[in-house]
Amino acid sequence: CPRPYPLLRISPTPKLIRLSLQGTVVVERWWQVPLSKEGRSPRLHPRRHRIYRLVEDTKHQPKEKLELILTQSVDYLGSRGDIVSVKKSVGRNKLLSEGLAVYASPENKKMFEEEMKLRNEGKLERLQTQSGEKTLEFLRNCHLEVGMKNNVKWELNNEIVARHFLKNLKVSVTPQALKLPDEPITRWGEYWCEVTVNGLDTVRVPMSVVNFMRPKTKRYKYWLAQQAAQAASKE
């Protein structure tokens, strides 16, 4: 019985053959067909002229990505106004359907460029960056510990707190972005400090001022062992 549809139909005369099913496949004969006299069909070799060379296969080529403009901040992609390239399935099924992005058409690009210009001029409210939002979320779940010595007089200031942010929490904070309580901090205890991220949002971080502990080096551990041995011998 005949097949419901032919898989490939090749004409003897053209050199390039195109097959359009799910994609386009372009092939050409490895050996050129010699010219024939006018009014006669070309003479094809039974084996040589059945060998083909692949020219193009659009079915198995890398799929093109979809260019979109984000309308709000999206994790691991960017902030509002950023132009991103994503897979078509992600763009259509998530970003476009949920209103998180729009197509990067010339009209939309011009609109977001004008919006960015107004924000830079201060006519519109500035938006927090994606890294700034992650920093705020991290600081909301943090607790800062500041170690101060007990053999000297001291008063806590922004520079000391900024160094402990970098040392203990691995967060770089400028002293200008910190705010401490109005009363001077000169004793150990529980306090707080406010951190302003990118000059927009402020988060309050609980802070404990404790006795400074020396780093446990080998020499310090050896000294502790000697003290314990002396205390045991006296007993």
Secondary structure, DSSP 8 states (H G I E B T S, - for coil): ---SS-S----SS-SEEEEESSSEEEEEESS------TTS-----TTGGG-EEEEEESSSS----EEEEESS-BTTTB-TT-EEEE-HHHIIIIIITTTSEEE--HHHHHHHHHHHHHHHHTSS-----HHHHHHHHHHHT--EEEEE-SSS-----HHHHHHHIIIII-----GGGEE--SS---S-EEEEEEEEETTTEEEEEEEEEEE------HHHHHHHHHHHHHHHHH-
